[in-house]
């Protein structure tokens, strides 16, 4: 039986300010190979801190207790190679003075030991896979020449350039309009399935999470307050905070039926 890809044990994260401020407290969570796990919660709930901790991207001001195991070993994952990370703001994560094709190629060349010609070909192939219009032209474009949705597609291409086993999307759709959000979610679902990646999808939008994930973990005040299958969390929430998130969602009455239909239950 295959073990977890990522195992999180008694993880607590605090930030050094005037007094220690806890962002996460005693989190225990596994991510299986190929699993799609959504982390939901309001701003400040600790969900992004968890994503950064798994990727090894916490700032120096963070103090970490507990353990993060990668395939049973103490965090031996290689950022960029084993884990791809898609940030909320593609404009901030992309180099404004470097053509997007070169940025993707840099990741592929660094982690896959490719020649520049091979890395360029991979970058072009990835721009096609993320369905960027006119990928041959986009290869030489700069981030400011692309729309917000197109920049996020480039960010996704960069994140998967080295063939990671885990893709982390941290609020990767929240800065986009509703139509573009749906396109990006569909793209992420397709890429994760094609490459057999595990997915950690961080969002405040419970409907998007339910559409994309196998399981949902609900975070509140730095603690994981609920964990279950997407269907169970949406249709039979156990925690009052989860019910509050559902009550706040527009179109809640239709959500369980929509999810059940998409999952083939109706």
Secondary structure, DSSP 8 states (H G I E B T S, - for coil): ----SEEEEEEEEEE-SSS-EEEEEEEEEEE-TT-EEEEE--TTSSHHHHHHHHHT---TTEEEEEEEEETTEES---BTTTEEEE-S-HHHHS-TTS-HHHHHHHHHHHHH---HHHHHHHHHHHHHHTT-TTHHHHTT--GGGS-HHHHHHHHHHHHTTT--SEEEEESTTTTS-HHHHHHHHHHHHHHHHHHT-EEEEEES-HHHHHHH-SEEEEEETTEEEEEEEHHHHHHS--SHHHHHHHHHSTTHHHHHHHHHHHTT--
